Amino acid sequence: MIDSLILDFDDDWVPPARSRLVTLKPMGAGTQMLESVSSLLVRIARAHTVKPLDLLNREIVPRTDIQLRRPSSSFVNTHAKTANGLGKYAHEIVSALEQLTGQTGLASCSFLPWRELLASNGNSLLHPRPCWCPTCFQEWRVAGHEPYFPLAWFCEQVAVCPAHKRPLIDRCTVCGRQQPFVTRHAYLDYCSYCGDWLGKEEPADSKAAALPQRAIARASAIGELIVVGQTAEASMLGARGRHATVITALIQQHFAGVRAEAERRFGFRPHVMLNWLSKHQALSLKSLFELSERVGVSPATFLRNDPRTVFDFRQRAAMGPIKHRPPVSERRLADLKGLLDGIARNGPHHLALTDVAKTLGEKYTFLRYWCPDECARISAAHLKFKSDNSKAKLAANVTQSRRIMMRLLSSKQRITRKIVKAELAAHRISIACPEVRAALRRAVSDYVCTERLRRGGNPRSS
């Protein structure tokens, strides 16, 4: 009997909060193959049977300050990699994922545990495109494990897989295209463009046999940093100015406080260590590796500053000289400004500033540095040219869409959305454009009114 059922609950018992998205634990937790934030996002999208881009647009981005206006924006194509970094995007996306999935500790799936120590601009931190190890994909598929992208694969200082010590690849072996950070489907080990499996090995290459030991050592060192980032020790090793404390203690203990002697023995350029110490500026990951490799230890071991650590102070090869920018003569600068001013006034405006730089045989950064005003006017003229072309193309597409719909209606055949879409696609017009759809609706309305007037009916009657 239900009356005899006794529900023994405390008066202050509150049911646990439900998460909006499914809670998935990161793969490889506690190891150097910890899953990255972007990989976890794709797996969550697969669990909800939605596209990763839709999950990003509709659930994650609205809970951040990221201005994502259209799917083809630079964030999706370029800056999405920073979700695995240590900047603003990484912090906001991780916070949104934790809020939506009801779990904590996802910051360790990025380089956020080192955001106080490393440079905030992420210099030399992340690869420009996703890289992967085909051997890992093969082993995971055979073992029945769900494939994923470890955080280590996204680090620019990692050229080999930490697990197999084999070179990472960044292009599909079938179509040769690089993969996007926000994949087009929810299967991480399949190409977003041709759909082929990414676990296929590349053709035999002689370079793979001569894999440098430095690349293997850096992959292991990054793996160590990732493992430490999942522990409480990261708060101490990644503290702001930690590198300055360790460098000061190193110079004081082994070089009697003489910084210049330490720079000479390590092979650094003059005043390099002075900049790190006096300004307390954050290090780039590349600089941290340069420093730790010159004392013969891993970055994590260097930051621990253990007195029992044995350092290698043998004479190191000196760093290359700084390449100073050659001076620019006033005559050359005047000629260049006059040429750029003429381009800004009279065109060609269909060329972007990067194309103008290539045409002139100059570097883009050189033009931006020496001729900022002229470059700004060229960029503004190019943007106006693109805007005008876009408006003209849209007007032409609207006119053509109306003609196509009128022709279909005049044919007296049964018209479906599939037929209209195919006709528009033949003229490279997308039905997804709101202006095109409005033109189609107006064409149908005008045709109906014209037919009723021709038959003598009332065009406003139902």
C-alpha angles and dihedrals in degrees: 000000000000091000090066092054109110116202106201104198129147116249092238095046113133122191114243117264117259121230121230092222129042114270111241120178115225114259119244094024113182094018137088088257094067114157119255127237094247091051092050090051091055093048091051089051089052091051089056093042092237132121115267090235091054091050090050094047100043106032113019107034095049087061093055138057092248113128102220106167102165137010093248094056122130090253093066096040101038118002098046088089088070088073084082094045134075105259137095096289092051092050094048096044092047091049091049092049092049090050094048097044098037095232136114136212097055090128088081088064086071134037091267093115086068098044093111094050104039127060113278093226089066093233111186090355108108135036115246089233135022116275128194145181114241091201091060091051090050094050094045093051092048092048092046094243121144110253119239141164114255118218091242091065090062095055114104092216091060115085097158134049110263090218102047103019089229126133117269118234127214103191134067109255090220107044097016094227127139116241125244121241090234101050122219092232135024098253107097097192095055127080115259091218112035096019094230123142116270093208093083116114121242118244114278111283127191091218092066091065092055096054108161118239089227090066091050091048092050092050090053091046092053089048089054092051090050091051091048090047089065093057136069090253089076091074090062100039093042096048118130112271093011091130091054091053092050094045092049092050091046093052092044095049102041106023102035090248094300105137095185090057091052091051091050094049093046093045096240123149115257116283094010093118090040090061091051091050105037099042095035086217119173117259126238114235089247091055091049090054092047090053098045094043091053091058091044101245139099120266092251091052091047093052093049089065092205110180089217092060113112112222127200109231099174117140110282129208110265121251116254119267119268112261106230120205110253115242118262118225119233091238093053091045092050092049091048093049091048091051093048091046090055091050091050091052104038105017153182082224095173089077120084120223091261090055091048089053091052091048091052093044093240133122119258092231090050092057093045091051100046101030107031097151095049091045091051091053092048091051091048091050090049092050091049090050091052091047093050091047091049092052092047092048091049092051090049091049091051092051092046092048091054091050092049093050092047090051092050092048092048091053089067091221127134108274122208132177089251092056093048092047092051092049092050093046089055087063093041093251121139121219088209089077109102092214091053092050090049090051090051091051092049090049091053092047093048092047092051092049092048092050093050092049090049091053091046096250131134110268091208096051118102 
